[in-house]
Amino acid sequence: MWKNKVVLITGGSSGLGRVIGMRFARVGANVILAGRDVDRLLVVSSEISGFYSGVELLTVCCDVTSQVDVDNLFREVLARFGRLDVLVNCAGRSVRGCISDVTPEQFMELFDLNFLGVVRCTRGALPMILSNRGHIVNIGSLASKSAARYIGAYPVTKFAVAAYSQQLRLELSDAGVHVLLVCPGPIKREGDRLYKLDVTEGVPKSATAQGAGVKVRLIDPAILADKIIKFCELRKPELIVPAKAKLLFAISQISPTLGDWIIKKST
């Protein structure tokens, strides 16, 4: 199914983005890795080439908060491949902070990266995605569905990604475009963070751990990437990992008081 298809991953130089690129190459897709760190992009590209011969790779230095960079990214995609079948919006970062201390400027900075970056890239990709009846994959978070303590502006940005994904589904499904919202819990990392985690004063030490102290098992990024590929093949609208989190989300909609109690007990 994926042989000779073209897949673009933002945030492709590390973490989940890197692994998604490797797993799409494994099933025969040509892969474009976009990110801000040129050296890391080249390392990942070399890794993929070493494991999977016969796939075409392109690395593009791109900051998704810059419209100029995003425009250049899609010019390069069009010039090199002439098509795009899958856009994976994976660029983003988390923070830690007491919500009463987060400034409007801090909200805007994270919103620009985690949400408006998704909007910029989706708009740039849409002409090619529409012509191929392709896929848009937006990497959200469990925080796209339920907020938690001490993660500052992060849930607001990821809630926006969830709403945007639903709007895309509603308006583009008749044109054959598949939109997948991925809401994972904390993902197992190899090595240090690409960018230092911003932590403001007053945040409990436990909340600085991966997942802000959520008591769930860390997710294997390779398993998650394979599920993303499978959900694209099945053209499913949403992937929540772990699946049991769906129960919490349902409870929180029916009874916010009970939902808040559960979140406090499990973090």
Secondary structure, 3 states (H helix, E strand, C coil): CCCCCEEEEECCCCHHHHHHHHHHHHCCCEEEEEECCHHHHHHHHHHHHHHCCCCCEEEEECCCCCHHHHHHHHHHHHHHCCCCCEEEECCCCCEEECHHHCCHHHHHHHHHHHHHHHHHHHHHHHHHHHHHCCEEEEECCHHHCCCCCCECCHHHHHHHHHHHHHHHHHHHHHHCCEEEEEEECCECCCCCCCCCCEECCCCCHHHHCHHHHCCCCCECHHHHHHHHHHHHHHCCCEEEECCCHHHHHHHHHHCHHHHHHHHHHHC
